[in-house]
Amino acid sequence: MSSDQQTHRLQVAVVQMDVAIGEPDINFAKLSELLEECVGAERKPDLIVLPEMWNTGYALDRIHTIADPQGERTIRFVSEFCRNHKVNVVAGSVAELNGDRVRNTAFAIDREGNVAGEYSKIHLFRLMDEEKYLHAGDRLGSLKVDGVPAGMMICYDIRFPELTRKLALGGAKLLIVPAEWPHPRLHHWRTLLTARAIENQMYVIACNRVGTSGTTSFFGHSLIIDPWGEILAEGDEAERVIAAEIDLSVVDKVRSTIPVFADRRPELYGGE
Ligand SMILES: O=C(O)CCC(=O)C(=O)O
């Protein structure tokens, strides 16, 4: 295990891949290459994060025929990789078929290849008609990564600060965000993610796809942000892996420097 258990350092890799719309086989093959690149890097990652809906893209008009039944193919493929390389992967999200419902679901797989967490997007994005084709999740995405409490959210979810706050109040020190966030809202993407990191004094690891799908173009700019709001790594618009080391003790340091959680007044404005 390459994570440093005493200081809780984790090496994180974010795979901002292009996604072939409606072509799971092509996307699995591409992902396989990019995952090999991650584990072949000089600094082997402890955690790898993938983008949203990387198996199908937003092929919503045929999503029921191409979604992964119960996520089985995704889990099998990623679990084998995790076991072989002793690495944690948050397998972005995939279109997952359950009965006649398709959800936008992130599976987290641990170093032994076990499913460590599962989260289906709870806020469906009307601007892209998600609510017409997909079924919203109804549970939060809490998990542990090598013992570190973390939370998963997907794309549009970052516009709902209450969700991140709830995960942070539940102990999360790390927020993991797979996304397919397009132009022209780069400013929103960077600002919202940075705000979530600063206000909750936690690490944010956000993976956005690149490439185009019809008339929509996705800008990448995946981000790894520390609890002080500093950007540790940022992608450009090319398909690539970005990486950074994070030190979880920084979360405690920032939280004790500015004790936001102790100073909250939820009795005045709601919340826990
Ligand atoms: O909120 C946004 O601007 C983008 C959200 C989005 O593209 C999504 O949730 O898929």
The ligand as an SDF file (V2000), in Angstrom:
LIG
                    3D

 10  9  0  0  0  0  0  0  0  0999 V2000
  -24.9870   22.4040  -13.9110 O   0  0  0  0  0  0  0  0  0  0  0  0
  -24.4130   22.4920  -15.0060 C   0  0  0  0  0  0  0  0  0  0  0  0
  -24.1720   23.5640  -15.5380 O   0  0  0  0  0  0  0  0  0  0  0  0
  -23.9810   21.2390  -15.7260 C   0  0  0  0  0  0  0  0  0  0  0  0
  -24.5970   19.9990  -15.1700 C   0  0  0  0  0  0  0  0  0  0  0  0
  -24.5060   18.8470  -16.0820 C   0  0  0  0  0  0  0  0  0  0  0  0
  -24.0760   18.9500  -17.2030 O   0  0  0  0  0  0  0  0  0  0  0  0
  -24.9240   17.5370  -15.6040 C   0  0  0  0  0  0  0  0  0  0  0  0
  -25.3280   17.3870  -14.4440 O   0  0  0  0  0  0  0  0  0  0  0  0
  -24.8380   16.5740  -16.3890 O   0  0  0  0  0  0  0  0  0  0  0  0
  1  2  2  0
  2  3  1  0
  2  4  1  0
  4  5  1  0
  5  6  1  0
  6  7  2  0
  6  8  1  0
  8  9  2  0
  8 10  1  0
M  END
$$$$
